[in-house]
Amino acid sequence: MKVPFLKPGSQRRRPVAVATFLVVQTLAAVFFVGDALGELLSDADGTHSSFEMLVAVALITGMIFGGMELRRTLERMRTQEAALAVASGALADVIRAQFANWGLTGAEQDVAFLGLKGLDVAEIAEIRGSAQGTVRAQLTKVYAKAGVSNRAQFAALFVEDLLGASLVEPVAKAG
């Protein structure tokens, strides 16, 4: 799923960033705990050392929460990827069933799938090793069997099913 306000790959970089932050926190915690323990053992006035130990405990707490967030993020990503794979497979099944319902031939199904994927006539012809005129004729037959007149209407048949009819309510015109 492409989310317009996220840059490509940004969801994949988030766990890496969290893991990197967690490693830095771990190194800082090891340093501060070692330093605070050393000062606490050698310093008679432990006020400064006690404060450093408190900071180290806060760092360790942050590290634990960071690790938990990393684990949750990775689990969420796996779940979303699995759901997307299921949804993609389900959509492909719905499309195949509709193609069969319309009685599309194998060649018509091929060009229809490629058209739905956004390829133009020249690209479809090249992939299929056909003439562009043949692909145009096949797409025309597909559109006729689907009861539409162009690619946008054809794609809209499937997008409409994805969005669901209840999402868009007609707006009453004033006047």
Chimera marker file (.cmm) of the C-alpha trace (Angstrom):
<marker_set name="trace">
<marker id="1" x="0.000" y="0.000" z="0.000" r="1" g="1" b="0" radius="0.5"/>
<marker id="2" x="1.393" y="3.357" z="-0.973" r="1" g="1" b="0" radius="0.5"/>
<marker id="3" x="0.785" y="6.083" z="1.583" r="1" g="1" b="0" radius="0.5"/>
<marker id="4" x="1.217" y="9.509" z="-0.067" r="1" g="1" b="0" radius="0.5"/>
<marker id="5" x="2.673" y="11.324" z="2.931" r="1" g="1" b="0" radius="0.5"/>
<marker id="6" x="5.380" y="8.732" z="3.636" r="1" g="1" b="0" radius="0.5"/>
<marker id="7" x="8.558" y="8.618" z="1.651" r="1" g="1" b="0" radius="0.5"/>
<marker id="8" x="9.301" y="5.249" z="-0.008" r="1" g="1" b="0" radius="0.5"/>
<marker id="9" x="11.092" y="2.955" z="2.414" r="1" g="1" b="0" radius="0.5"/>
<marker id="10" x="10.485" y="5.176" z="5.450" r="1" g="1" b="0" radius="0.5"/>
<marker id="11" x="8.539" y="2.457" z="7.260" r="1" g="1" b="0" radius="0.5"/>
<marker id="12" x="11.425" y="0.054" z="6.707" r="1" g="1" b="0" radius="0.5"/>
<marker id="13" x="13.965" y="2.575" z="8.024" r="1" g="1" b="0" radius="0.5"/>
<marker id="14" x="12.072" y="3.192" z="11.263" r="1" g="1" b="0" radius="0.5"/>
<marker id="15" x="13.053" y="-0.115" z="12.924" r="1" g="1" b="0" radius="0.5"/>
<marker id="16" x="16.660" y="0.429" z="11.837" r="1" g="1" b="0" radius="0.5"/>
<marker id="17" x="16.613" y="3.890" z="13.409" r="1" g="1" b="0" radius="0.5"/>
<marker id="18" x="15.073" y="2.541" z="16.622" r="1" g="1" b="0" radius="0.5"/>
<marker id="19" x="17.645" y="-0.284" z="16.745" r="1" g="1" b="0" radius="0.5"/>
<marker id="20" x="20.494" y="2.180" z="16.192" r="1" g="1" b="0" radius="0.5"/>
<marker id="21" x="19.166" y="4.408" z="18.958" r="1" g="1" b="0" radius="0.5"/>
<marker id="22" x="18.889" y="1.360" z="21.213" r="1" g="1" b="0" radius="0.5"/>
<marker id="23" x="22.535" y="0.419" z="20.569" r="1" g="1" b="0" radius="0.5"/>
<marker id="24" x="23.668" y="3.984" z="21.355" r="1" g="1" b="0" radius="0.5"/>
<marker id="25" x="21.594" y="3.931" z="24.544" r="1" g="1" b="0" radius="0.5"/>
<marker id="26" x="23.139" y="0.601" z="25.531" r="1" g="1" b="0" radius="0.5"/>
<marker id="27" x="26.675" y="1.915" z="25.057" r="1" g="1" b="0" radius="0.5"/>
<marker id="28" x="25.849" y="5.066" z="27.031" r="1" g="1" b="0" radius="0.5"/>
<marker id="29" x="24.236" y="3.024" z="29.804" r="1" g="1" b="0" radius="0.5"/>
<marker id="30" x="27.276" y="0.732" z="30.094" r="1" g="1" b="0" radius="0.5"/>
<marker id="31" x="29.566" y="3.771" z="30.267" r="1" g="1" b="0" radius="0.5"/>
<marker id="32" x="27.464" y="5.627" z="32.847" r="1" g="1" b="0" radius="0.5"/>
<marker id="33" x="26.867" y="2.578" z="35.044" r="1" g="1" b="0" radius="0.5"/>
<marker id="34" x="30.588" y="1.761" z="35.041" r="1" g="1" b="0" radius="0.5"/>
<marker id="35" x="31.542" y="5.371" z="35.730" r="1" g="1" b="0" radius="0.5"/>
<marker id="36" x="28.942" y="5.808" z="38.479" r="1" g="1" b="0" radius="0.5"/>
<marker id="37" x="29.893" y="2.531" z="40.174" r="1" g="1" b="0" radius="0.5"/>
<marker id="38" x="33.573" y="3.448" z="40.045" r="1" g="1" b="0" radius="0.5"/>
<marker id="39" x="32.929" y="6.859" z="41.599" r="1" g="1" b="0" radius="0.5"/>
<marker id="40" x="30.467" y="5.463" z="44.131" r="1" g="1" b="0" radius="0.5"/>
<marker id="41" x="33.052" y="2.931" z="45.357" r="1" g="1" b="0" radius="0.5"/>
<marker id="42" x="35.913" y="5.456" z="45.539" r="1" g="1" b="0" radius="0.5"/>
<marker id="43" x="34.057" y="8.627" z="46.585" r="1" g="1" b="0" radius="0.5"/>
<marker id="44" x="33.135" y="9.293" z="50.187" r="1" g="1" b="0" radius="0.5"/>
<marker id="45" x="30.621" y="12.003" z="49.172" r="1" g="1" b="0" radius="0.5"/>
<marker id="46" x="28.292" y="10.044" z="46.920" r="1" g="1" b="0" radius="0.5"/>
<marker id="47" x="25.879" y="12.849" z="45.931" r="1" g="1" b="0" radius="0.5"/>
<marker id="48" x="27.350" y="13.313" z="42.459" r="1" g="1" b="0" radius="0.5"/>
<marker id="49" x="27.822" y="9.566" z="42.010" r="1" g="1" b="0" radius="0.5"/>
<marker id="50" x="24.265" y="8.887" z="43.169" r="1" g="1" b="0" radius="0.5"/>
<marker id="51" x="22.963" y="11.367" z="40.590" r="1" g="1" b="0" radius="0.5"/>
<marker id="52" x="25.019" y="9.663" z="37.869" r="1" g="1" b="0" radius="0.5"/>
<marker id="53" x="23.603" y="6.302" z="38.946" r="1" g="1" b="0" radius="0.5"/>
<marker id="54" x="20.081" y="7.758" z="38.709" r="1" g="1" b="0" radius="0.5"/>
<marker id="55" x="20.836" y="8.958" z="35.166" r="1" g="1" b="0" radius="0.5"/>
<marker id="56" x="22.180" y="5.504" z="34.304" r="1" g="1" b="0" radius="0.5"/>
<marker id="57" x="18.997" y="3.868" z="35.626" r="1" g="1" b="0" radius="0.5"/>
<marker id="58" x="16.932" y="6.286" z="33.504" r="1" g="1" b="0" radius="0.5"/>
<marker id="59" x="19.037" y="5.329" z="30.481" r="1" g="1" b="0" radius="0.5"/>
<marker id="60" x="18.518" y="1.628" z="31.143" r="1" g="1" b="0" radius="0.5"/>
<marker id="61" x="14.771" y="2.216" z="31.530" r="1" g="1" b="0" radius="0.5"/>
<marker id="62" x="14.737" y="4.071" z="28.204" r="1" g="1" b="0" radius="0.5"/>
<marker id="63" x="16.695" y="1.233" z="26.667" r="1" g="1" b="0" radius="0.5"/>
<marker id="64" x="14.123" y="-1.306" z="27.856" r="1" g="1" b="0" radius="0.5"/>
<marker id="65" x="11.245" y="0.763" z="26.499" r="1" g="1" b="0" radius="0.5"/>
<marker id="66" x="13.139" y="1.280" z="23.231" r="1" g="1" b="0" radius="0.5"/>
<marker id="67" x="13.626" y="-2.471" z="22.890" r="1" g="1" b="0" radius="0.5"/>
<marker id="68" x="9.949" y="-3.088" z="23.551" r="1" g="1" b="0" radius="0.5"/>
<marker id="69" x="8.982" y="-0.463" z="20.942" r="1" g="1" b="0" radius="0.5"/>
<marker id="70" x="11.358" y="-2.019" z="18.420" r="1" g="1" b="0" radius="0.5"/>
<marker id="71" x="9.810" y="-5.433" z="18.996" r="1" g="1" b="0" radius="0.5"/>
<marker id="72" x="6.268" y="-4.022" z="18.662" r="1" g="1" b="0" radius="0.5"/>
<marker id="73" x="7.213" y="-2.144" z="15.502" r="1" g="1" b="0" radius="0.5"/>
<marker id="74" x="8.720" y="-5.229" z="13.898" r="1" g="1" b="0" radius="0.5"/>
<marker id="75" x="5.675" y="-7.334" z="14.837" r="1" g="1" b="0" radius="0.5"/>
<marker id="76" x="3.352" y="-4.650" z="13.429" r="1" g="1" b="0" radius="0.5"/>
<marker id="77" x="5.328" y="-4.544" z="10.179" r="1" g="1" b="0" radius="0.5"/>
<marker id="78" x="5.179" y="-8.334" z="9.844" r="1" g="1" b="0" radius="0.5"/>
<marker id="79" x="1.433" y="-8.310" z="10.510" r="1" g="1" b="0" radius="0.5"/>
<marker id="80" x="0.836" y="-5.519" z="7.990" r="1" g="1" b="0" radius="0.5"/>
<marker id="81" x="2.960" y="-7.233" z="5.350" r="1" g="1" b="0" radius="0.5"/>
<marker id="82" x="1.058" y="-10.491" z="5.885" r="1" g="1" b="0" radius="0.5"/>
<marker id="83" x="-2.300" y="-8.688" z="5.678" r="1" g="1" b="0" radius="0.5"/>
<marker id="84" x="-1.205" y="-6.907" z="2.517" r="1" g="1" b="0" radius="0.5"/>
<marker id="85" x="-0.137" y="-10.209" z="0.959" r="1" g="1" b="0" radius="0.5"/>
<marker id="86" x="-3.510" y="-11.756" z="1.823" r="1" g="1" b="0" radius="0.5"/>
<marker id="87" x="-5.377" y="-8.722" z="0.495" r="1" g="1" b="0" radius="0.5"/>
<marker id="88" x="-3.319" y="-8.710" z="-2.704" r="1" g="1" b="0" radius="0.5"/>
<marker id="89" x="-3.988" y="-12.401" z="-3.212" r="1" g="1" b="0" radius="0.5"/>
<marker id="90" x="-7.678" y="-11.933" z="-2.452" r="1" g="1" b="0" radius="0.5"/>
<marker id="91" x="-7.916" y="-9.071" z="-4.937" r="1" g="1" b="0" radius="0.5"/>
<marker id="92" x="-6.245" y="-11.199" z="-7.596" r="1" g="1" b="0" radius="0.5"/>
<marker id="93" x="-8.773" y="-13.969" z="-6.864" r="1" g="1" b="0" radius="0.5"/>
<marker id="94" x="-11.675" y="-11.509" z="-7.142" r="1" g="1" b="0" radius="0.5"/>
<marker id="95" x="-10.320" y="-10.203" z="-10.435" r="1" g="1" b="0" radius="0.5"/>
<marker id="96" x="-9.841" y="-13.727" z="-11.826" r="1" g="1" b="0" radius="0.5"/>
<marker id="97" x="-13.383" y="-14.682" z="-10.785" r="1" g="1" b="0" radius="0.5"/>
<marker id="98" x="-14.801" y="-11.582" z="-12.462" r="1" g="1" b="0" radius="0.5"/>
<marker id="99" x="-12.812" y="-12.298" z="-15.629" r="1" g="1" b="0" radius="0.5"/>
<marker id="100" x="-14.242" y="-15.828" z="-15.663" r="1" g="1" b="0" radius="0.5"/>
<marker id="101" x="-17.733" y="-14.421" z="-15.068" r="1" g="1" b="0" radius="0.5"/>
<marker id="102" x="-17.326" y="-12.161" z="-18.101" r="1" g="1" b="0" radius="0.5"/>
<marker id="103" x="-16.069" y="-15.111" z="-20.153" r="1" g="1" b="0" radius="0.5"/>
<marker id="104" x="-12.708" y="-13.580" z="-21.042" r="1" g="1" b="0" radius="0.5"/>
<marker id="105" x="-10.361" y="-15.740" z="-23.078" r="1" g="1" b="0" radius="0.5"/>
<marker id="106" x="-6.856" y="-16.441" z="-21.783" r="1" g="1" b="0" radius="0.5"/>
<marker id="107" x="-5.354" y="-13.747" z="-24.001" r="1" g="1" b="0" radius="0.5"/>
<marker id="108" x="-8.027" y="-11.256" z="-22.946" r="1" g="1" b="0" radius="0.5"/>
<marker id="109" x="-7.328" y="-12.033" z="-19.288" r="1" g="1" b="0" radius="0.5"/>
<marker id="110" x="-3.613" y="-11.449" z="-19.834" r="1" g="1" b="0" radius="0.5"/>
<marker id="111" x="-4.074" y="-8.054" z="-21.484" r="1" g="1" b="0" radius="0.5"/>
<marker id="112" x="-6.746" y="-7.092" z="-18.929" r="1" g="1" b="0" radius="0.5"/>
<marker id="113" x="-4.393" y="-7.864" z="-16.009" r="1" g="1" b="0" radius="0.5"/>
<marker id="114" x="-1.561" y="-5.951" z="-17.635" r="1" g="1" b="0" radius="0.5"/>
<marker id="115" x="-3.899" y="-3.044" z="-18.334" r="1" g="1" b="0" radius="0.5"/>
<marker id="116" x="-5.044" y="-3.011" z="-14.713" r="1" g="1" b="0" radius="0.5"/>
<marker id="117" x="-1.404" y="-2.900" z="-13.650" r="1" g="1" b="0" radius="0.5"/>
<marker id="118" x="-1.073" y="0.340" z="-15.623" r="1" g="1" b="0" radius="0.5"/>
<marker id="119" x="0.860" y="-0.818" z="-18.672" r="1" g="1" b="0" radius="0.5"/>
<marker id="120" x="0.037" y="0.957" z="-21.916" r="1" g="1" b="0" radius="0.5"/>
<marker id="121" x="-0.804" y="-0.767" z="-25.206" r="1" g="1" b="0" radius="0.5"/>
<marker id="122" x="2.794" y="-0.674" z="-26.483" r="1" g="1" b="0" radius="0.5"/>
<marker id="123" x="4.154" y="-2.224" z="-23.276" r="1" g="1" b="0" radius="0.5"/>
<marker id="124" x="1.487" y="-4.941" z="-23.266" r="1" g="1" b="0" radius="0.5"/>
<marker id="125" x="2.210" y="-5.716" z="-26.921" r="1" g="1" b="0" radius="0.5"/>
<marker id="126" x="5.929" y="-5.970" z="-26.215" r="1" g="1" b="0" radius="0.5"/>
<marker id="127" x="5.430" y="-8.273" z="-23.220" r="1" g="1" b="0" radius="0.5"/>
<marker id="128" x="3.007" y="-10.515" z="-25.089" r="1" g="1" b="0" radius="0.5"/>
<marker id="129" x="4.927" y="-10.447" z="-28.357" r="1" g="1" b="0" radius="0.5"/>
<marker id="130" x="1.833" y="-9.165" z="-30.153" r="1" g="1" b="0" radius="0.5"/>
<marker id="131" x="1.055" y="-6.274" z="-32.428" r="1" g="1" b="0" radius="0.5"/>
<marker id="132" x="-0.336" y="-3.139" z="-30.795" r="1" g="1" b="0" radius="0.5"/>
<marker id="133" x="-3.453" y="-3.433" z="-32.939" r="1" g="1" b="0" radius="0.5"/>
<marker id="134" x="-4.070" y="-6.932" z="-31.566" r="1" g="1" b="0" radius="0.5"/>
<marker id="135" x="-3.757" y="-5.674" z="-27.992" r="1" g="1" b="0" radius="0.5"/>
<marker id="136" x="-6.112" y="-2.756" z="-28.726" r="1" g="1" b="0" radius="0.5"/>
<marker id="137" x="-8.667" y="-5.172" z="-30.182" r="1" g="1" b="0" radius="0.5"/>
<marker id="138" x="-8.361" y="-7.478" z="-27.170" r="1" g="1" b="0" radius="0.5"/>
<marker id="139" x="-8.774" y="-4.575" z="-24.741" r="1" g="1" b="0" radius="0.5"/>
<marker id="140" x="-11.822" y="-3.371" z="-26.687" r="1" g="1" b="0" radius="0.5"/>
<marker id="141" x="-13.363" y="-6.846" z="-26.317" r="1" g="1" b="0" radius="0.5"/>
<marker id="142" x="-12.520" y="-6.880" z="-22.603" r="1" g="1" b="0" radius="0.5"/>
<marker id="143" x="-14.151" y="-3.475" z="-22.099" r="1" g="1" b="0" radius="0.5"/>
<marker id="144" x="-17.243" y="-4.566" z="-24.031" r="1" g="1" b="0" radius="0.5"/>
<marker id="145" x="-17.595" y="-7.763" z="-21.978" r="1" g="1" b="0" radius="0.5"/>
<marker id="146" x="-17.169" y="-5.719" z="-18.792" r="1" g="1" b="0" radius="0.5"/>
<marker id="147" x="-19.766" y="-3.190" z="-19.928" r="1" g="1" b="0" radius="0.5"/>
<marker id="148" x="-17.399" y="-0.225" z="-19.930" r="1" g="1" b="0" radius="0.5"/>
<marker id="149" x="-15.853" y="1.862" z="-22.672" r="1" g="1" b="0" radius="0.5"/>
<marker id="150" x="-12.321" y="2.657" z="-21.478" r="1" g="1" b="0" radius="0.5"/>
<marker id="151" x="-9.465" y="1.729" z="-19.174" r="1" g="1" b="0" radius="0.5"/>
<marker id="152" x="-10.428" y="4.165" z="-16.414" r="1" g="1" b="0" radius="0.5"/>
<marker id="153" x="-13.943" y="2.743" z="-16.186" r="1" g="1" b="0" radius="0.5"/>
<marker id="154" x="-12.528" y="-0.786" z="-16.274" r="1" g="1" b="0" radius="0.5"/>
<marker id="155" x="-10.135" y="-0.098" z="-13.391" r="1" g="1" b="0" radius="0.5"/>
<marker id="156" x="-12.904" y="1.705" z="-11.504" r="1" g="1" b="0" radius="0.5"/>
<marker id="157" x="-14.933" y="-1.516" z="-11.435" r="1" g="1" b="0" radius="0.5"/>
<marker id="158" x="-12.313" y="-3.100" z="-9.191" r="1" g="1" b="0" radius="0.5"/>
<marker id="159" x="-11.424" y="0.018" z="-7.198" r="1" g="1" b="0" radius="0.5"/>
<marker id="160" x="-15.103" y="0.464" z="-6.376" r="1" g="1" b="0" radius="0.5"/>
<marker id="161" x="-15.174" y="-3.055" z="-4.923" r="1" g="1" b="0" radius="0.5"/>
<marker id="162" x="-12.074" y="-2.292" z="-2.839" r="1" g="1" b="0" radius="0.5"/>
<marker id="163" x="-13.455" y="0.941" z="-1.438" r="1" g="1" b="0" radius="0.5"/>
<marker id="164" x="-16.915" y="-0.389" z="-0.740" r="1" g="1" b="0" radius="0.5"/>
<marker id="165" x="-20.148" y="1.287" z="-1.698" r="1" g="1" b="0" radius="0.5"/>
<marker id="166" x="-20.805" y="2.649" z="1.812" r="1" g="1" b="0" radius="0.5"/>
<marker id="167" x="-17.715" y="4.866" z="1.845" r="1" g="1" b="0" radius="0.5"/>
<marker id="168" x="-19.104" y="7.471" z="-0.522" r="1" g="1" b="0" radius="0.5"/>
<marker id="169" x="-22.536" y="8.865" z="0.069" r="1" g="1" b="0" radius="0.5"/>
<marker id="170" x="-24.089" y="11.063" z="-2.620" r="1" g="1" b="0" radius="0.5"/>
<marker id="171" x="-24.348" y="14.701" z="-1.655" r="1" g="1" b="0" radius="0.5"/>
<marker id="172" x="-27.775" y="16.251" z="-2.157" r="1" g="1" b="0" radius="0.5"/>
<marker id="173" x="-27.679" y="19.281" z="-4.436" r="1" g="1" b="0" radius="0.5"/>
<marker id="174" x="-29.100" y="22.480" z="-3.062" r="1" g="1" b="0" radius="0.5"/>
<marker id="175" x="-31.789" y="24.178" z="-4.987" r="1" g="1" b="0" radius="0.5"/>
<link id1="1" id2="2" r="1" g="1" b="0" radius="0.2"/>
<link id1="2" id2="3" r="1" g="1" b="0" radius="0.2"/>
<link id1="3" id2="4" r="1" g="1" b="0" radius="0.2"/>
<link id1="4" id2="5" r="1" g="1" b="0" radius="0.2"/>
<link id1="5" id2="6" r="1" g="1" b="0" radius="0.2"/>
<link id1="6" id2="7" r="1" g="1" b="0" radius="0.2"/>
<link id1="7" id2="8" r="1" g="1" b="0" radius="0.2"/>
<link id1="8" id2="9" r="1" g="1" b="0" radius="0.2"/>
<link id1="9" id2="10" r="1" g="1" b="0" radius="0.2"/>
<link id1="10" id2="11" r="1" g="1" b="0" radius="0.2"/>
<link id1="11" id2="12" r="1" g="1" b="0" radius="0.2"/>
<link id1="12" id2="13" r="1" g="1" b="0" radius="0.2"/>
<link id1="13" id2="14" r="1" g="1" b="0" radius="0.2"/>
<link id1="14" id2="15" r="1" g="1" b="0" radius="0.2"/>
<link id1="15" id2="16" r="1" g="1" b="0" radius="0.2"/>
<link id1="16" id2="17" r="1" g="1" b="0" radius="0.2"/>
<link id1="17" id2="18" r="1" g="1" b="0" radius="0.2"/>
<link id1="18" id2="19" r="1" g="1" b="0" radius="0.2"/>
<link id1="19" id2="20" r="1" g="1" b="0" radius="0.2"/>
<link id1="20" id2="21" r="1" g="1" b="0" radius="0.2"/>
<link id1="21" id2="22" r="1" g="1" b="0" radius="0.2"/>
<link id1="22" id2="23" r="1" g="1" b="0" radius="0.2"/>
<link id1="23" id2="24" r="1" g="1" b="0" radius="0.2"/>
<link id1="24" id2="25" r="1" g="1" b="0" radius="0.2"/>
<link id1="25" id2="26" r="1" g="1" b="0" radius="0.2"/>
<link id1="26" id2="27" r="1" g="1" b="0" radius="0.2"/>
<link id1="27" id2="28" r="1" g="1" b="0" radius="0.2"/>
<link id1="28" id2="29" r="1" g="1" b="0" radius="0.2"/>
<link id1="29" id2="30" r="1" g="1" b="0" radius="0.2"/>
<link id1="30" id2="31" r="1" g="1" b="0" radius="0.2"/>
<link id1="31" id2="32" r="1" g="1" b="0" radius="0.2"/>
<link id1="32" id2="33" r="1" g="1" b="0" radius="0.2"/>
<link id1="33" id2="34" r="1" g="1" b="0" radius="0.2"/>
<link id1="34" id2="35" r="1" g="1" b="0" radius="0.2"/>
<link id1="35" id2="36" r="1" g="1" b="0" radius="0.2"/>
<link id1="36" id2="37" r="1" g="1" b="0" radius="0.2"/>
<link id1="37" id2="38" r="1" g="1" b="0" radius="0.2"/>
<link id1="38" id2="39" r="1" g="1" b="0" radius="0.2"/>
<link id1="39" id2="40" r="1" g="1" b="0" radius="0.2"/>
<link id1="40" id2="41" r="1" g="1" b="0" radius="0.2"/>
<link id1="41" id2="42" r="1" g="1" b="0" radius="0.2"/>
<link id1="42" id2="43" r="1" g="1" b="0" radius="0.2"/>
<link id1="43" id2="44" r="1" g="1" b="0" radius="0.2"/>
<link id1="44" id2="45" r="1" g="1" b="0" radius="0.2"/>
<link id1="45" id2="46" r="1" g="1" b="0" radius="0.2"/>
<link id1="46" id2="47" r="1" g="1" b="0" radius="0.2"/>
<link id1="47" id2="48" r="1" g="1" b="0" radius="0.2"/>
<link id1="48" id2="49" r="1" g="1" b="0" radius="0.2"/>
<link id1="49" id2="50" r="1" g="1" b="0" radius="0.2"/>
<link id1="50" id2="51" r="1" g="1" b="0" radius="0.2"/>
<link id1="51" id2="52" r="1" g="1" b="0" radius="0.2"/>
<link id1="52" id2="53" r="1" g="1" b="0" radius="0.2"/>
<link id1="53" id2="54" r="1" g="1" b="0" radius="0.2"/>
<link id1="54" id2="55" r="1" g="1" b="0" radius="0.2"/>
<link id1="55" id2="56" r="1" g="1" b="0" radius="0.2"/>
<link id1="56" id2="57" r="1" g="1" b="0" radius="0.2"/>
<link id1="57" id2="58" r="1" g="1" b="0" radius="0.2"/>
<link id1="58" id2="59" r="1" g="1" b="0" radius="0.2"/>
<link id1="59" id2="60" r="1" g="1" b="0" radius="0.2"/>
<link id1="60" id2="61" r="1" g="1" b="0" radius="0.2"/>
<link id1="61" id2="62" r="1" g="1" b="0" radius="0.2"/>
<link id1="62" id2="63" r="1" g="1" b="0" radius="0.2"/>
<link id1="63" id2="64" r="1" g="1" b="0" radius="0.2"/>
<link id1="64" id2="65" r="1" g="1" b="0" radius="0.2"/>
<link id1="65" id2="66" r="1" g="1" b="0" radius="0.2"/>
<link id1="66" id2="67" r="1" g="1" b="0" radius="0.2"/>
<link id1="67" id2="68" r="1" g="1" b="0" radius="0.2"/>
<link id1="68" id2="69" r="1" g="1" b="0" radius="0.2"/>
<link id1="69" id2="70" r="1" g="1" b="0" radius="0.2"/>
<link id1="70" id2="71" r="1" g="1" b="0" radius="0.2"/>
<link id1="71" id2="72" r="1" g="1" b="0" radius="0.2"/>
<link id1="72" id2="73" r="1" g="1" b="0" radius="0.2"/>
<link id1="73" id2="74" r="1" g="1" b="0" radius="0.2"/>
<link id1="74" id2="75" r="1" g="1" b="0" radius="0.2"/>
<link id1="75" id2="76" r="1" g="1" b="0" radius="0.2"/>
<link id1="76" id2="77" r="1" g="1" b="0" radius="0.2"/>
<link id1="77" id2="78" r="1" g="1" b="0" radius="0.2"/>
<link id1="78" id2="79" r="1" g="1" b="0" radius="0.2"/>
<link id1="79" id2="80" r="1" g="1" b="0" radius="0.2"/>
<link id1="80" id2="81" r="1" g="1" b="0" radius="0.2"/>
<link id1="81" id2="82" r="1" g="1" b="0" radius="0.2"/>
<link id1="82" id2="83" r="1" g="1" b="0" radius="0.2"/>
<link id1="83" id2="84" r="1" g="1" b="0" radius="0.2"/>
<link id1="84" id2="85" r="1" g="1" b="0" radius="0.2"/>
<link id1="85" id2="86" r="1" g="1" b="0" radius="0.2"/>
<link id1="86" id2="87" r="1" g="1" b="0" radius="0.2"/>
<link id1="87" id2="88" r="1" g="1" b="0" radius="0.2"/>
<link id1="88" id2="89" r="1" g="1" b="0" radius="0.2"/>
<link id1="89" id2="90" r="1" g="1" b="0" radius="0.2"/>
<link id1="90" id2="91" r="1" g="1" b="0" radius="0.2"/>
<link id1="91" id2="92" r="1" g="1" b="0" radius="0.2"/>
<link id1="92" id2="93" r="1" g="1" b="0" radius="0.2"/>
<link id1="93" id2="94" r="1" g="1" b="0" radius="0.2"/>
<link id1="94" id2="95" r="1" g="1" b="0" radius="0.2"/>
<link id1="95" id2="96" r="1" g="1" b="0" radius="0.2"/>
<link id1="96" id2="97" r="1" g="1" b="0" radius="0.2"/>
<link id1="97" id2="98" r="1" g="1" b="0" radius="0.2"/>
<link id1="98" id2="99" r="1" g="1" b="0" radius="0.2"/>
<link id1="99" id2="100" r="1" g="1" b="0" radius="0.2"/>
<link id1="100" id2="101" r="1" g="1" b="0" radius="0.2"/>
<link id1="101" id2="102" r="1" g="1" b="0" radius="0.2"/>
<link id1="102" id2="103" r="1" g="1" b="0" radius="0.2"/>
<link id1="103" id2="104" r="1" g="1" b="0" radius="0.2"/>
<link id1="104" id2="105" r="1" g="1" b="0" radius="0.2"/>
<link id1="105" id2="106" r="1" g="1" b="0" radius="0.2"/>
<link id1="106" id2="107" r="1" g="1" b="0" radius="0.2"/>
<link id1="107" id2="108" r="1" g="1" b="0" radius="0.2"/>
<link id1="108" id2="109" r="1" g="1" b="0" radius="0.2"/>
<link id1="109" id2="110" r="1" g="1" b="0" radius="0.2"/>
<link id1="110" id2="111" r="1" g="1" b="0" radius="0.2"/>
<link id1="111" id2="112" r="1" g="1" b="0" radius="0.2"/>
<link id1="112" id2="113" r="1" g="1" b="0" radius="0.2"/>
<link id1="113" id2="114" r="1" g="1" b="0" radius="0.2"/>
<link id1="114" id2="115" r="1" g="1" b="0" radius="0.2"/>
<link id1="115" id2="116" r="1" g="1" b="0" radius="0.2"/>
<link id1="116" id2="117" r="1" g="1" b="0" radius="0.2"/>
<link id1="117" id2="118" r="1" g="1" b="0" radius="0.2"/>
<link id1="118" id2="119" r="1" g="1" b="0" radius="0.2"/>
<link id1="119" id2="120" r="1" g="1" b="0" radius="0.2"/>
<link id1="120" id2="121" r="1" g="1" b="0" radius="0.2"/>
<link id1="121" id2="122" r="1" g="1" b="0" radius="0.2"/>
<link id1="122" id2="123" r="1" g="1" b="0" radius="0.2"/>
<link id1="123" id2="124" r="1" g="1" b="0" radius="0.2"/>
<link id1="124" id2="125" r="1" g="1" b="0" radius="0.2"/>
<link id1="125" id2="126" r="1" g="1" b="0" radius="0.2"/>
<link id1="126" id2="127" r="1" g="1" b="0" radius="0.2"/>
<link id1="127" id2="128" r="1" g="1" b="0" radius="0.2"/>
<link id1="128" id2="129" r="1" g="1" b="0" radius="0.2"/>
<link id1="129" id2="130" r="1" g="1" b="0" radius="0.2"/>
<link id1="130" id2="131" r="1" g="1" b="0" radius="0.2"/>
<link id1="131" id2="132" r="1" g="1" b="0" radius="0.2"/>
<link id1="132" id2="133" r="1" g="1" b="0" radius="0.2"/>
<link id1="133" id2="134" r="1" g="1" b="0" radius="0.2"/>
<link id1="134" id2="135" r="1" g="1" b="0" radius="0.2"/>
<link id1="135" id2="136" r="1" g="1" b="0" radius="0.2"/>
<link id1="136" id2="137" r="1" g="1" b="0" radius="0.2"/>
<link id1="137" id2="138" r="1" g="1" b="0" radius="0.2"/>
<link id1="138" id2="139" r="1" g="1" b="0" radius="0.2"/>
<link id1="139" id2="140" r="1" g="1" b="0" radius="0.2"/>
<link id1="140" id2="141" r="1" g="1" b="0" radius="0.2"/>
<link id1="141" id2="142" r="1" g="1" b="0" radius="0.2"/>
<link id1="142" id2="143" r="1" g="1" b="0" radius="0.2"/>
<link id1="143" id2="144" r="1" g="1" b="0" radius="0.2"/>
<link id1="144" id2="145" r="1" g="1" b="0" radius="0.2"/>
<link id1="145" id2="146" r="1" g="1" b="0" radius="0.2"/>
<link id1="146" id2="147" r="1" g="1" b="0" radius="0.2"/>
<link id1="147" id2="148" r="1" g="1" b="0" radius="0.2"/>
<link id1="148" id2="149" r="1" g="1" b="0" radius="0.2"/>
<link id1="149" id2="150" r="1" g="1" b="0" radius="0.2"/>
<link id1="150" id2="151" r="1" g="1" b="0" radius="0.2"/>
<link id1="151" id2="152" r="1" g="1" b="0" radius="0.2"/>
<link id1="152" id2="153" r="1" g="1" b="0" radius="0.2"/>
<link id1="153" id2="154" r="1" g="1" b="0" radius="0.2"/>
<link id1="154" id2="155" r="1" g="1" b="0" radius="0.2"/>
<link id1="155" id2="156" r="1" g="1" b="0" radius="0.2"/>
<link id1="156" id2="157" r="1" g="1" b="0" radius="0.2"/>
<link id1="157" id2="158" r="1" g="1" b="0" radius="0.2"/>
<link id1="158" id2="159" r="1" g="1" b="0" radius="0.2"/>
<link id1="159" id2="160" r="1" g="1" b="0" radius="0.2"/>
<link id1="160" id2="161" r="1" g="1" b="0" radius="0.2"/>
<link id1="161" id2="162" r="1" g="1" b="0" radius="0.2"/>
<link id1="162" id2="163" r="1" g="1" b="0" radius="0.2"/>
<link id1="163" id2="164" r="1" g="1" b="0" radius="0.2"/>
<link id1="164" id2="165" r="1" g="1" b="0" radius="0.2"/>
<link id1="165" id2="166" r="1" g="1" b="0" radius="0.2"/>
<link id1="166" id2="167" r="1" g="1" b="0" radius="0.2"/>
<link id1="167" id2="168" r="1" g="1" b="0" radius="0.2"/>
<link id1="168" id2="169" r="1" g="1" b="0" radius="0.2"/>
<link id1="169" id2="170" r="1" g="1" b="0" radius="0.2"/>
<link id1="170" id2="171" r="1" g="1" b="0" radius="0.2"/>
<link id1="171" id2="172" r="1" g="1" b="0" radius="0.2"/>
<link id1="172" id2="173" r="1" g="1" b="0" radius="0.2"/>
<link id1="173" id2="174" r="1" g="1" b="0" radius="0.2"/>
<link id1="174" id2="175" r="1" g="1" b="0" radius="0.2"/>
</marker_set>
